[in-house]
Amino acid sequence: MLVRMSAGDTRTVDYIARRTAEGKSEREIIRCLKRFVAREVFKIIGESAASE
């Protein structure tokens, strides 16, 4: 997650910008970003399990 922030992943950068515009602190943004990444991973896991 922090790698995505520092590497400049476009989806992550857009998400951080959107949360910053909402007035969130950096700590809150990281907490929200963890959930954002978890949703992405869960979706991928679900797709791979369905295809098996």
C-alpha positions in Angstrom: 0.0 0.0 0.0 2.7 2.5 0.9 4.6 1.3 -2.1 1.7 2.2 -4.3 1.7 5.7 -2.8 5.4 6.2 -3.3 5.6 4.5 -6.7 3.0 6.8 -8.1 0.3 4.3 -9.1 -2.3 6.4 -11.0 -5.3 4.8 -9.3 -3.7 5.4 -5.9 -2.7 8.9 -6.6 -6.2 9.7 -7.8 -7.7 8.2 -4.7 -5.4 10.1 -2.4 -6.2 13.4 -4.2 -9.9 12.7 -3.9 -9.6 11.9 -0.2 -7.4 15.0 0.4 -10.1 17.2 -1.3 -12.6 15.8 1.2 -10.4 17.1 4.0 -9.1 13.8 5.3 -5.8 13.7 7.2 -2.9 11.6 6.0 -3.6 9.0 8.7 -7.3 8.7 7.6 -6.3 8.5 3.9 -3.9 5.6 4.7 -6.7 3.8 6.6 -9.1 4.3 3.7 -6.5 3.2 1.2 -6.0 -0.1 3.1 -9.7 -0.8 2.6 -9.5 0.3 -1.1 -6.6 -2.2 -1.7 -8.4 -4.9 0.2 -11.5 -4.5 -2.0 -9.3 -4.8 -5.1 -7.6 -7.9 -3.8 -10.8 -9.5 -2.7 -12.3 -8.9 -6.2 -9.3 -10.6 -7.9 -9.4 -13.6 -5.5 -13.2 -14.0 -6.1 -12.7 -13.9 -9.9 -9.9 -16.5 -9.8 -11.9 -18.8 -7.5 -14.9 -18.5 -9.9 -12.9 -19.5 -12.9 -11.5 -22.7 -11.4 
